[in-house]
Amino acid sequence: MTKLADATATRSIVVERVMHHTPEKVWRALTQGPLIEEWLMKNDFRPVVGHKFNFRAEPMPQWNGVVDCEVLIVEPNKRLSYSWNASGDEAANGLKTIVTWTLTPADGGTHIRMEQSGFRPEDERFFQGANYGWQKMVAGLERVTAGLE
């Protein structure tokens, strides 16, 4: 689902699904660095408000493979939010967004809502890539969560 108000407004990517796991189990996959690496990227994440960290991937054209982040909100088993600032040739121009995960108990598991907000009209290429990427990443999150005891 994608929201768009007008040509000057920012857009958000929203991915939602119900996972057949407890919020506590999903939370572990969202907040433990080695588990995050399995479904997203290498990182030095810690679930502490104000913690600055990076996601790291293989560099590619026009992206150096680094995302600079800062933890904004930590509500265990409920909500996690962090800034998402891509680095690199074109991205250095200022791709600055916010990623927010919301976990809500649901029949048979947990309703997961991921929103990456703040895409400007000039971020269209990044928006398209992120929209595709988050679909795959959330599926990876589900796979990693399913593997936890």
C-alpha positions, -999 to 999 in steps of 0.1 A, spaced: 0 0 0 13 34 -9 0 68 2 2 99 -19 -14 132 -11 -1 156 -37 30 163 -59 48 181 -31 39 157 -2 61 130 10 51 93 4 53 62 26 57 26 19 36 4 41 39 -34 43 14 -53 65 8 -89 72 -1 -113 100 27 -136 111 18 -167 131 42 -159 159 40 -140 192 49 -104 193 79 -113 216 93 -137 190 89 -111 161 105 -85 184 136 -106 188 140 -108 150 135 -71 148 160 -61 175 188 -86 178 217 -77 155 226 -112 143 190 -120 135 185 -86 117 216 -95 96 198 -127 84 168 -109 69 180 -73 63 217 -63 65 248 -64 86 244 -39 114 255 -26 148 219 -21 160 209 -19 197 173 -12 208 182 19 228 167 53 220 194 76 206 217 48 195 233 56 162 240 26 140 246 15 104 231 -11 81 258 -23 56 254 -41 23 276 -46 -8 280 -13 -26 263 -9 -59 261 19 -85 250 52 -69 249 36 -34 279 29 -11 260 2 7 257 21 40 225 33 57 231 56 87 204 53 113 194 64 148 169 47 171 139 70 177 113 48 195 116 15 215 84 1 230 93 -36 235 71 -60 216 50 -31 203 68 -4 183 103 3 170 113 33 149 146 45 135 158 71 110 170 57 76 196 79 58 212 64 27 247 73 18 264 74 -16 266 95 -48 230 103 -54 217 93 -20 241 117 -4 218 144 -17 197 136 13 175 105 13 162 108 48 133 87 59 119 70 90 112 33 94 85 23 120 76 -12 129 43 -17 148 34 -51 163 -2 -58 173 -15 -91 187 -39 -107 163 -58 -140 161 -32 -167 157 -2 -144 158 10 -108 153 -1 -81 129 31 -66 115 31 -31 100 63 -16 85 61 20 73 90 38 57 79 75 55 93 107 42 100 99 5 100 132 -14 91 136 -51 127 136 -61 133 103 -43 111 84 -68 139 59 -78 147 52 -42 110 48 -34 105 22 -62 135 3 -50 125 4 -14 90 -7 -22 103 -38 -39 130 -44 -13 107 -42 18 84 -69 3 114 -92 2 127 -81 36 94 -86 54 92 -121 40 128 -127 52 117 -114 87 90 -140 87 114 -167 77 139 -158 104 111 -155 131 98 -189 121 132 -204 128 134 -191 164 126 -213 194 
